[in-house]
Amino acid sequence: MSRPISPIRWKKEEDLPEKKQKPNTSQEKDQEDLPEKKEKPHTSQKDKPVDIASCQELNFEDYMGHETRHLEFKRGQGMYLTLKFRDDVVRYGCAFLNTEGGTLLIGVSDDGLVHGSPVDDQENSIRRLVDQVAEQFNPPIPRDDYTLRFLPVLNGEEPDLKVVCLTFRAPPALSEPTLYRTNENKVFIRWDASVQGPLSDSTSEEYQRQRLILRLSEKDFLFSAGQKHEQRQALDSQDRVDSWDRVDSRDRVDSRYRVDSRYRVRQCERKRTPYCKNNKHVYKRK
């Protein structure tokens, strides 16, 4: 008799499980062994803004930071110095004077990069224009309350490029706050990195009132701080006087003791008279 055939032998190839191909581990290992390429951090000069107060010259595309309450940038291309510069001096000058001072830079783009402005031979005319605008403010600005500088730009796209730096200084902190107006009786203030104005009369009065209250509170704080400092100095001086008194009293006691001890020694010596006994001087009491 023939043996029964197992059903497994009659299975078709389609029914058999597919053989899984082994992955090529050699290539994967090689890829794993390769060091990963690390991207280098992008470094630029924008991390360190230039200090405009101390510099005497600038390089092309130097980074000046970003616009703030006390800093404004203008590109200054084309005929800007002839057509728009005067209006900007009036507008931004009034705003800076009413908001603790600030600086207007001509020749710097909005992103803070130095490009320079073609000043050519206009420096004297620009100075005269700024002086005229300062005299027309109400009240007029003293010459010591603003400075105008022309900073040369090195390695620029064009020769003789400069950055016009106009700085307005605020009045001293202890003085009464002054509300400056333009020659057209307009009031501008600086708010964050923008200019607000012209303000209405009611808004100007309210703004001035708030400034006065703030200034009085600052005066009170400085006065109280000064009083505390004077009291501290007085206490220190009193402590020094007390210590000197203690030292003097101690010295007086020491001197009395020394004088008294000398007096006692002399009294003892007076009460004794020497006589000779066995060729020795002996003191005996009288």
VOGU-3710 file (C-alpha; in Angstrom, 3 decimals, decimal comma):
1> msrpispirw> 0,000/0,000/0,000  1,212/3,482/-0,834  1,738/5,923/1,929  -0,591/8,933/2,128  0,933/12,091/0,849  1,073/14,882/3,381  -0,960/17,905/2,443  1,997/20,161/2,974  3,677/18,904/-0,178  0,704/19,854/-2,283
11> kkeedlpekk> 0,770/23,472/-1,243  1,294/25,848/-4,062  4,171/28,256/-4,133  1,735/31,148/-3,912  0,418/29,811/-0,624  3,890/29,512/0,849  5,037/32,418/2,995  7,258/34,863/1,210  10,894/34,904/2,172  11,833/38,216/3,722
21> qkpntsqekd> 14,944/39,678/2,265  17,550/40,501/4,839  18,354/44,191/4,893  21,754/45,224/3,765  23,100/46,057/7,194  26,587/46,848/5,932  25,453/50,028/4,175  23,369/51,114/7,153  26,268/50,560/9,515  28,505/52,619/7,267
31> qedlpekkek> 25,969/55,436/7,270  25,625/55,233/11,043  29,375/55,336/11,502  29,680/58,537/9,461  29,792/61,645/11,679  26,761/63,887/11,444  27,342/67,188/9,741  26,611/69,937/12,226  25,479/73,226/10,840  27,677/76,066/11,944
41> phtsqkdkpv> 25,832/78,808/13,753  25,362/81,890/11,661  27,303/84,722/13,209  26,864/88,305/12,131  27,793/91,737/13,314  24,209/92,389/14,334  24,849/90,861/17,752  26,822/93,901/18,941  25,339/97,294/18,059  27,737/100,204/17,651
51> diascqelnf> 27,768/102,780/20,439  26,857/105,974/18,607  27,807/108,207/21,534  31,507/107,259/21,504  32,281/106,474/17,838  33,930/108,977/15,480  33,471/107,018/12,224  31,388/104,095/10,944  31,866/101,193/8,541  29,458/100,389/5,739
61> edymghetrh> 26,596/98,152/6,999  27,546/98,497/10,644  24,673/97,492/12,900  23,249/100,306/15,012  20,602/98,281/16,845  16,885/98,930/16,481  14,699/101,977/16,837  13,715/102,802/20,401  12,086/105,599/22,326  15,348/107,536/22,150
71> lefkrgqgmy> 16,633/106,492/18,700  15,245/107,103/15,186  16,680/106,006/11,810  16,271/107,654/8,393  17,734/106,288/5,169  18,439/109,752/3,755  18,588/108,874/0,059  18,361/111,214/-2,908  17,177/114,739/-2,109  16,188/113,941/1,472
81> ltlkfrddvv> 18,486/116,526/3,064  17,051/119,234/0,834  13,356/118,333/0,899  12,497/116,408/4,077  15,269/116,974/6,590  13,875/120,200/8,004  10,404/118,718/8,673  11,970/115,699/10,419  14,135/117,938/12,610  11,021/119,838/13,721
91> rygcaflnte> 8,923/116,715/14,280  11,460/114,416/15,932  13,229/117,249/17,763  9,996/118,312/19,450  9,154/114,691/20,316  12,593/113,977/21,801  12,605/117,184/23,856  9,220/116,276/25,343  10,317/112,684/26,078  13,691/112,688/27,873
101> ggtlligvsd> 15,812/113,361/24,766  16,936/111,223/21,830  19,015/110,928/18,647  18,069/111,183/14,968  20,407/109,287/12,596  20,332/110,134/8,883  21,949/107,481/6,679  20,758/104,367/8,566  18,051/102,047/7,245  15,094/100,857/9,308
111> dglvhgspvd> 16,803/97,506/9,975  19,683/99,345/11,670  22,369/99,021/8,961  24,637/101,940/8,091  24,506/103,096/4,452  25,388/106,747/4,692  23,920/109,797/3,041  25,487/111,964/0,305  26,186/115,072/2,366  28,775/116,523/-0,079
121> dqensirrlv> 29,329/120,199/0,807  26,078/120,701/2,712  27,482/120,536/6,250  27,422/124,286/6,851  23,932/124,693/5,433  22,692/121,781/7,583  24,175/123,406/10,694  22,468/126,703/9,933  19,155/124,933/9,315  19,329/123,085/12,662
131> dqvaeqfnpp> 20,175/126,316/14,500  17,185/128,089/12,898  14,808/125,282/13,868  16,131/125,287/17,451  15,490/129,024/17,767  11,932/128,644/16,457  10,860/126,161/19,151  8,687/127,516/21,949  10,583/127,934/24,209  13,806/128,186/22,165
141> iprddytlrf> 16,423/125,460/22,690  19,820/126,565/24,061  22,824/125,651/21,953  24,095/123,306/24,677  20,932/121,180/24,549  21,609/119,694/21,100  24,646/118,450/19,153  25,145/117,858/15,427  27,862/115,520/14,123  28,845/114,169/10,704
151> lpvlngeepd> 30,308/110,653/10,933  32,192/109,439/7,825  31,237/106,021/6,433  34,211/103,834/5,426  34,136/101,230/2,615  30,856/102,577/1,273  29,252/102,077/-2,106  29,939/105,722/-2,932  32,675/108,078/-1,771  32,095/110,828/0,801
161> lkvvcltfra> 29,114/109,170/2,476  28,320/110,303/6,012  25,832/109,669/8,797  24,200/112,797/10,214  23,845/112,415/13,985  21,526/114,960/15,659  21,091/114,522/19,437  18,626/116,424/21,643  19,203/116,513/25,388  16,337/116,646/27,856
171> ppalseptly> 16,312/119,275/30,650  17,787/118,268/34,029  15,762/115,885/36,147  15,236/118,329/39,021  13,986/121,177/36,852  10,322/121,746/36,105  9,224/119,802/32,982  8,837/122,008/29,917  6,387/121,317/27,113  8,046/122,256/23,820
181> rtnenkvfir> 6,029/123,397/20,826  6,946/123,941/17,201  6,758/127,274/15,426  3,219/126,261/14,362  2,228/125,662/18,018  2,142/121,868/17,555  3,142/119,360/20,228  4,771/116,003/19,459  5,820/113,271/21,868  7,774/110,060/21,515
191> wdasvqgpls> 5,939/106,824/22,269  8,081/103,651/22,100  9,647/103,784/18,603  7,146/106,156/16,980  6,057/109,792/17,142  2,606/110,771/18,374  1,092/114,088/17,371  0,269/116,781/16,833  -1,589/116,528/20,160  -4,753/118,420/20,898
201> dstseeyqrq> -4,763/121,113/23,589  -6,559/118,919/26,119  -4,209/115,996/25,496  -1,175/118,281/25,778  -2,392/119,668/29,109  -3,063/116,192/30,479  0,331/114,965/29,303  2,044/117,948/30,948  0,123/117,351/34,181  1,239/113,717/34,280
211> rlilrlsekd> 4,842/114,760/33,687  4,640/117,299/36,511  3,258/114,694/38,934  6,006/112,256/37,960  8,697/114,902/38,353  7,392/115,896/41,813  7,429/112,267/42,922  11,009/111,955/41,681  11,938/115,104/43,622  10,332/113,729/46,767
221> flfsagqkhe> 12,217/110,483/46,346  15,527/112,268/45,817  14,808/114,598/48,742  13,973/111,712/51,075  17,056/109,842/49,872  19,137/112,968/50,523  17,633/113,347/53,985  18,420/109,739/54,789  21,976/110,252/53,578  22,361/113,379/55,737
231> qrqaldsqdr> 20,920/111,595/58,758  23,285/108,702/58,177  26,210/111,099/57,941  25,077/112,868/61,129  24,831/109,561/62,982  28,249/108,530/61,722  29,735/111,855/62,834  28,022/111,550/66,238  29,415/108,044/66,602  32,864/109,366/65,813
241> vdswdrvdsr> 32,450/112,148/68,401  31,316/109,619/71,016  34,256/107,385/70,250  36,625/110,341/70,510  35,054/111,268/73,875  35,583/107,725/75,102  39,202/107,775/73,967  39,771/111,175/75,603  38,204/110,060/78,868  40,329/106,897/78,862
251> drvdsryrvd> 43,439/108,958/78,192  42,526/111,332/81,021  42,068/108,431/83,424  45,397/106,945/82,366  47,151/110,290/82,798  45,594/110,761/86,273  46,691/107,300/87,248  50,217/107,977/86,069  50,341/111,318/87,912  48,884/109,783/91,054
261> sryrvrqcer> 51,329/106,897/90,993  54,276/109,286/90,664  52,938/111,351/93,571  52,656/108,280/95,778  56,200/107,213/94,934  57,533/110,646/95,831  55,639/110,668/99,105  57,061/107,296/99,981  60,578/108,437/99,148  60,148/111,507/101,353
271> krtpycknnk> 59,124/109,442/104,343  62,235/107,305/104,097  65,808/108,363/105,049  68,864/106,333/104,146  71,418/105,174/106,769  74,451/102,963/106,543  74,401/99,467/107,957  77,072/97,021/106,990  78,077/99,232/104,083  74,562/99,027/102,691
281> hvykrk> 72,119/101,825/102,273  68,920/100,999/103,987  65,806/103,084/104,158  64,038/103,438/107,430  60,904/105,243/108,236  61,120/108,356/110,357
//
